[in-house]
Amino acid sequence: MDYLACLIVLLQLSETTGEGRFVDATVKLINNMTLECVYPKTDGITQMSWVKSIVTGKEVIAVSHPLHGVHIKDKYKDRVHFINASTRDNSLNFMKTTEADTGLYLCSITFPNGVWEKVVQVIQLDSFEVPVPPTNHMIIEPGGNVTLRCSYSVGDLVRQVTWERIKADRMDTIVLCNLLEGKTYGSDYQERAMIDCATQESDILVIQNVTSSDSGIYRCHYGGNKTHVMRLTVTSEITPCTSGQNQEEYKQTTLDHHWHILLIAGGAAASLLLLVTILIISITVVYRKKKKRRRIMKALLKALYSAQTRVRLAKELLAFCRIFFFKCDNMKTVLSAVRNLDCTLTIGAFFTVSLKYADTCKRQHGVVV
């Protein structure tokens, strides 16, 4: 018989079960089920094991040893395995579960100075109690300490308070606080939960060094079946929210914050669009002004060129008159008419005036033009 097989026999003979013990976690029976068991300390581990309480006593399901490896009982081999058989994680996964998988399970981790244990109870799906909606929502950064308060009056006669953490598939017991018998912490909270059970201050629970995995629903039981439910969110992105803020108020605050961001973004987009529109209009106006200016300058240059041309032609015609009309008695009249010609007159009009006086000169002196 090998080492692990021998160890299983010894465990079945000597290992205590969770029967009649404090339950650390209650898990829903689902098709793919995980029983969590993570050792919270850093001590070296000698071995890890899972044992189930049955009618005839106890049944060893699986054993993990740092040197000898993992051994799983034959009837569970095809559907049970360690999720991560590391030095601290002893979580066990069940596949294709049946009603026979309900019951009490004991996770046992042995280290040089003793044994750390966790009792897990598996119940039918419809047996899992659904919590009432949370009335408070607290937000805290990772690494901080959170204070949870059970809302019963100091004058109430409360002998026992139970704090629980609710998840979709399981419920963890944080602490059972009894005014006379003291307190019993759940295995996962032994090192970081604090409560005073000797006084009426048992309504205050402090959880130290919280992480994102601590986010979820928390509930306290007191005075028979009275409960108080709250939500905890552990995140590095803190938003304005007090520890006593109502969840609906928090949702509304978050919604208002989102609307505020959207309004700012919309205003910025509208301002940018207006700026771009003004820029386009300005460029268009400047372009049109430049185009109009070029058109005006072109017309002015054309007019100036035309005027200069007509003046030059007038000067040439004056010279013509001096050459061919020097014998005319009406020479002064011709010259005066030429000088008084408006620069805007056409050349044809100028020749009409000139030829009129040239014809008169021809009749008087017989000059041939």
C-alpha positions as CSV (number, residue, x, y, z in Angstrom):
1,M,0.0,0.0,0.0
2,D,1.5,3.4,-1.0
3,Y,1.8,6.4,1.3
4,L,-1.4,8.2,0.3
5,A,-3.5,5.1,0.4
6,C,-2.3,4.4,3.9
7,L,-2.9,8.0,4.9
8,I,-6.5,7.8,3.7
9,V,-7.1,4.8,5.9
10,L,-5.6,6.6,8.9
11,L,-7.7,9.6,8.2
12,Q,-10.9,7.6,8.1
13,L,-10.0,6.1,11.5
14,S,-8.9,9.3,13.2
15,E,-10.1,12.4,11.4
16,T,-12.9,14.3,13.1
17,T,-15.7,15.5,10.9
18,G,-17.9,18.6,10.9
19,E,-20.8,16.9,12.5
20,G,-22.3,19.1,15.2
21,R,-19.7,21.8,14.6
22,F,-19.7,25.4,13.7
23,V,-20.3,25.8,9.9
24,D,-17.9,28.2,8.2
25,A,-19.6,28.3,4.8
26,T,-22.9,27.1,3.3
27,V,-22.8,26.3,-0.5
28,K,-25.6,25.7,-3.0
29,L,-25.7,22.4,-4.7
30,I,-25.2,23.1,-8.4
31,N,-24.0,21.1,-11.4
32,N,-20.5,22.6,-11.2
33,M,-19.7,23.3,-7.6
34,T,-16.6,24.6,-5.8
35,L,-15.8,24.2,-2.2
36,E,-13.3,26.9,-1.3
37,C,-10.6,26.3,1.2
38,V,-7.6,28.7,1.2
39,Y,-5.2,28.7,4.1
40,P,-4.9,32.3,5.3
41,K,-1.4,32.0,6.8
42,T,2.1,31.6,5.2
43,D,3.2,28.6,7.3
44,G,4.6,25.6,5.5
45,I,1.9,23.0,4.9
46,T,2.5,19.3,5.6
47,Q,-0.7,18.0,3.9
48,M,-4.3,18.9,2.9
49,S,-7.4,16.7,2.8
50,W,-11.1,16.8,2.3
51,V,-13.4,14.5,4.3
52,K,-17.2,14.1,4.1
53,S,-19.5,13.3,7.0
54,I,-21.7,10.3,6.1
55,V,-24.1,8.2,8.0
56,T,-21.5,5.5,8.9
57,G,-18.9,8.0,9.9
58,K,-16.6,9.8,7.5
59,E,-15.3,9.4,4.0
60,V,-12.0,10.7,2.7
61,I,-12.5,12.3,-0.7
62,A,-9.0,13.7,-1.6
63,V,-5.6,14.2,-0.1
64,S,-2.7,16.4,-1.3
65,H,0.8,16.1,-0.1
66,P,3.7,18.4,-1.1
67,L,6.0,15.4,-1.7
68,H,3.7,12.5,-2.5
69,G,1.2,14.3,-4.8
70,V,-2.5,14.1,-5.0
71,H,-4.8,11.1,-4.3
72,I,-8.5,11.1,-5.0
73,K,-10.8,8.3,-4.0
74,D,-11.8,6.1,-6.9
75,K,-15.6,7.0,-6.8
76,Y,-14.7,10.7,-7.2
77,K,-11.8,10.6,-9.7
78,D,-13.9,11.3,-12.8
79,R,-15.6,14.4,-11.4
80,V,-13.6,15.8,-8.5
81,H,-10.3,17.7,-8.7
82,F,-8.2,20.3,-6.9
83,I,-8.6,23.7,-8.6
84,N,-5.1,24.7,-7.7
85,A,-3.1,22.3,-5.5
86,S,-0.7,25.0,-4.4
87,T,0.9,25.3,-1.0
88,R,-2.1,27.3,0.3
89,D,-5.2,26.6,-1.9
90,N,-7.1,23.4,-1.1
91,S,-10.3,24.3,-3.0
92,L,-12.1,21.3,-4.5
93,N,-14.3,21.3,-7.6
94,F,-17.2,18.9,-8.2
95,M,-18.7,18.3,-11.6
96,K,-21.9,16.5,-12.5
97,T,-23.2,16.7,-8.9
98,T,-26.1,14.8,-7.6
99,E,-28.3,15.0,-4.5
100,A,-25.9,12.6,-2.8
101,D,-23.3,15.3,-2.8
102,T,-25.2,17.3,-0.2
103,G,-23.9,17.2,3.4
104,L,-21.0,18.4,5.6
105,Y,-17.5,18.5,4.3
106,L,-14.3,19.2,6.3
107,C,-11.3,20.8,4.8
108,S,-8.2,20.1,6.9
109,I,-4.8,21.7,6.4
110,T,-1.9,20.4,8.5
111,F,1.1,22.5,9.3
112,P,4.0,22.1,11.7
113,N,2.3,23.8,14.6
114,G,-1.2,22.3,14.3
115,V,-4.2,21.9,12.1
116,W,-6.4,24.5,10.4
117,E,-9.9,23.4,9.5
118,K,-13.0,24.7,7.6
119,V,-16.4,23.1,7.7
120,V,-18.5,23.5,4.5
121,Q,-22.2,22.5,4.3
122,V,-23.7,21.7,0.9
123,I,-27.5,22.2,0.6
124,Q,-30.1,21.9,-2.1
125,L,-30.5,24.9,-4.4
126,D,-34.0,25.8,-3.2
127,S,-32.8,25.6,0.4
128,F,-30.5,28.6,0.1
129,E,-32.0,31.6,1.7
130,V,-32.2,34.7,-0.5
131,P,-31.3,37.9,1.5
132,V,-33.6,40.9,1.5
133,P,-32.4,43.9,-0.6
134,P,-29.6,45.9,1.1
135,T,-30.4,49.2,2.8
136,N,-26.9,50.6,3.0
137,H,-24.0,50.8,0.6
138,M,-20.5,51.3,1.8
139,I,-17.5,52.0,-0.5
140,I,-13.9,51.6,0.7
141,E,-10.4,51.4,-0.9
142,P,-8.4,48.1,-0.8
143,G,-6.2,47.7,2.2
144,G,-8.5,49.7,4.5
145,N,-10.6,48.6,7.4
146,V,-14.4,48.6,7.2
147,T,-16.9,48.9,10.0
148,L,-20.2,47.2,9.7
149,R,-23.0,48.0,12.1
150,C,-26.1,46.0,12.9
151,S,-29.1,48.4,13.2
152,Y,-30.7,47.3,16.5
153,S,-31.3,49.6,19.4
154,V,-29.0,49.5,22.4
155,G,-32.0,48.9,24.6
156,D,-33.0,45.8,22.8
157,L,-32.3,42.5,24.5
158,V,-29.9,40.9,22.0
159,R,-28.1,37.8,23.3
160,Q,-26.6,36.6,20.0
161,V,-25.6,38.2,16.7
162,T,-24.5,36.3,13.6
163,W,-22.7,38.1,10.8
164,E,-22.7,36.5,7.3
165,R,-21.3,37.3,3.9
166,I,-23.7,36.4,1.0
167,K,-22.6,35.4,-2.5
168,A,-24.5,34.0,-5.5
169,D,-23.5,30.4,-4.7
170,R,-22.6,30.4,-1.1
171,M,-22.9,32.1,2.3
172,D,-19.8,32.5,4.6
173,T,-20.1,32.9,8.4
174,I,-18.0,35.7,9.6
175,V,-18.6,35.5,13.3
176,L,-21.1,34.1,15.8
177,C,-21.2,36.5,18.8
178,N,-23.0,35.3,21.9
179,L,-23.2,37.6,25.0
180,L,-22.6,34.7,27.4
181,E,-20.5,32.2,25.4
182,G,-18.3,34.6,23.5
183,K,-17.4,34.6,19.8
184,T,-16.6,32.1,17.2
185,Y,-15.0,33.4,14.0
186,G,-15.4,31.7,10.6
187,S,-12.2,30.1,9.3
188,D,-11.7,32.7,6.6
189,Y,-12.0,35.6,9.0
190,Q,-10.1,34.5,12.1
191,E,-7.1,36.7,11.3
192,R,-8.9,39.9,10.3
193,A,-12.3,40.3,11.9
194,M,-12.9,42.0,15.2
195,I,-16.0,42.2,17.4
196,D,-16.7,42.7,21.1
197,C,-19.2,40.2,22.4
198,A,-18.9,41.1,26.1
199,T,-21.0,44.2,25.7
200,Q,-23.9,45.6,23.7
201,E,-21.3,46.7,21.2
202,S,-21.7,43.4,19.4
203,D,-23.5,45.3,16.7
204,I,-20.2,46.6,15.4
205,L,-18.0,44.4,13.2
206,V,-14.6,45.5,11.9
207,I,-13.0,43.7,8.9
208,Q,-9.3,44.6,8.4
209,N,-7.3,44.8,5.2
210,V,-10.1,44.4,2.8
211,T,-9.6,43.4,-0.8
212,S,-11.8,43.4,-3.9
213,S,-12.8,39.8,-3.1
214,D,-14.6,41.2,0.0
215,S,-17.1,43.1,-2.1
216,G,-20.6,41.8,-1.8
217,I,-23.7,41.5,0.5
218,Y,-23.3,41.3,4.3
219,R,-26.1,40.4,6.7
220,C,-26.5,40.3,10.5
221,H,-29.0,38.1,12.4
222,Y,-30.2,39.1,15.8
223,G,-33.3,38.7,18.1
224,G,-34.6,35.6,16.5
225,N,-35.3,36.1,12.8
226,K,-34.5,39.9,12.6
227,T,-31.9,40.8,9.9
228,H,-30.1,43.8,8.6
229,V,-28.5,43.7,5.1
230,M,-25.9,46.0,3.6
231,R,-23.6,46.1,0.5
232,L,-19.9,46.6,0.5
233,T,-17.8,47.7,-2.5
234,V,-14.0,47.6,-2.4
235,T,-12.6,49.6,-5.2
236,S,-9.7,52.0,-5.9
237,E,-12.1,54.3,-7.8
238,I,-13.8,56.0,-4.8
239,T,-16.9,58.1,-5.5
240,P,-18.5,60.5,-3.0
241,C,-20.5,58.1,-0.8
242,T,-20.8,57.9,3.0
243,S,-20.9,54.6,4.9
244,G,-24.5,55.1,5.8
245,Q,-25.7,56.1,2.3
246,N,-28.8,54.3,1.0
247,Q,-28.2,52.2,-2.0
248,E,-30.9,54.0,-4.0
249,E,-29.3,57.3,-3.1
250,Y,-25.9,55.9,-4.2
251,K,-27.4,54.8,-7.6
252,Q,-29.0,58.2,-8.0
253,T,-25.7,60.0,-7.1
254,T,-23.8,57.8,-9.6
255,L,-26.5,58.4,-12.3
256,D,-26.3,62.2,-11.7
257,H,-22.5,62.0,-11.9
258,H,-22.7,60.2,-15.2
259,W,-25.2,62.8,-16.5
260,H,-22.9,65.6,-15.3
261,I,-20.0,64.0,-17.3
262,L,-22.2,63.6,-20.4
263,L,-23.3,67.3,-20.1
264,I,-19.7,68.5,-19.9
265,A,-18.7,66.3,-22.8
266,G,-21.7,67.5,-24.8
267,G,-20.9,71.2,-24.0
268,A,-17.3,70.7,-25.1
269,A,-18.4,69.0,-28.3
270,A,-20.9,71.8,-29.0
271,S,-18.2,74.5,-28.3
272,L,-15.8,72.7,-30.6
273,L,-18.4,72.5,-33.4
274,L,-19.2,76.2,-33.0
275,L,-15.5,77.1,-33.2
276,V,-15.0,75.0,-36.3
277,T,-18.1,76.6,-37.9
278,I,-16.9,80.1,-37.1
279,L,-13.5,79.2,-38.5
280,I,-15.0,77.9,-41.8
281,I,-17.2,81.0,-42.1
282,S,-14.2,83.3,-41.5
283,I,-12.1,81.5,-44.1
284,T,-15.0,81.7,-46.6
285,V,-15.5,85.5,-46.0
286,V,-11.8,86.2,-46.3
287,Y,-11.6,84.1,-49.5
288,R,-14.5,85.9,-51.1
289,K,-13.1,89.3,-50.1
290,K,-9.8,88.4,-51.7
291,K,-11.5,87.1,-54.8
292,K,-13.6,90.3,-55.0
293,R,-10.6,92.5,-54.5
294,R,-8.7,90.6,-57.3
295,R,-11.7,91.1,-59.5
296,I,-11.9,94.9,-58.8
297,M,-8.2,95.3,-59.3
298,K,-8.4,93.4,-62.6
299,A,-11.2,95.7,-63.8
300,L,-9.3,98.8,-62.6
301,L,-6.2,97.7,-64.4
302,K,-8.2,97.0,-67.6
303,A,-9.9,100.4,-67.4
304,L,-6.5,102.1,-66.8
305,Y,-5.0,100.3,-69.7
306,S,-7.9,101.3,-71.9
307,A,-7.6,105.0,-70.8
308,Q,-3.9,105.0,-71.4
309,T,-4.4,103.5,-74.8
310,R,-6.9,106.1,-75.8
311,V,-4.7,109.0,-74.6
312,R,-1.9,107.6,-76.7
313,L,-4.1,107.4,-79.7
314,A,-5.3,110.9,-79.1
315,K,-1.7,112.2,-79.0
316,E,-1.0,110.3,-82.3
317,L,-4.1,111.9,-83.9
318,L,-3.0,115.3,-82.7
319,A,0.2,114.8,-84.5
320,F,-1.7,113.7,-87.6
321,C,-3.7,116.8,-87.5
322,R,-0.6,119.0,-87.2
323,I,0.8,117.3,-90.3
324,F,-2.2,117.3,-92.5
325,F,-4.3,120.2,-91.3
326,F,-1.6,122.9,-90.9
327,K,-3.1,124.8,-93.9
328,C,-6.6,124.9,-92.5
329,D,-8.1,128.1,-91.2
330,N,-10.0,125.9,-88.8
331,M,-6.9,124.2,-87.4
332,K,-7.3,125.8,-84.0
333,T,-10.9,124.5,-83.9
334,V,-9.8,121.0,-84.8
335,L,-7.0,121.0,-82.2
336,S,-9.4,122.4,-79.6
337,A,-11.9,119.7,-80.5
338,V,-9.2,117.0,-80.2
339,R,-8.0,118.3,-76.9
340,N,-11.5,118.4,-75.5
341,L,-12.2,114.8,-76.4
342,D,-13.2,112.8,-73.3
343,C,-11.0,109.8,-72.8
344,T,-14.1,107.7,-72.6
345,L,-15.0,108.5,-76.3
346,T,-14.6,105.8,-78.7
347,I,-11.9,106.0,-81.4
348,G,-14.7,106.0,-84.0
349,A,-16.2,109.2,-82.5
350,F,-12.8,110.8,-82.6
351,F,-12.3,110.0,-86.3
352,T,-15.8,111.4,-87.0
353,V,-14.9,114.8,-85.5
354,S,-11.5,114.8,-87.2
355,L,-12.9,113.9,-90.7
356,K,-15.6,116.5,-90.4
357,Y,-13.0,119.3,-90.1
358,A,-10.7,117.5,-92.6
359,D,-13.5,117.7,-95.2
360,T,-14.0,121.4,-94.6
361,C,-10.2,122.0,-95.0
362,K,-10.3,120.1,-98.3
363,R,-13.0,122.2,-99.8
364,Q,-11.2,125.4,-98.8
365,H,-7.6,124.5,-99.8
366,G,-7.8,121.4,-101.8
367,V,-5.7,119.4,-99.4
368,V,-5.9,115.7,-99.9
369,V,-6.0,113.6,-96.7
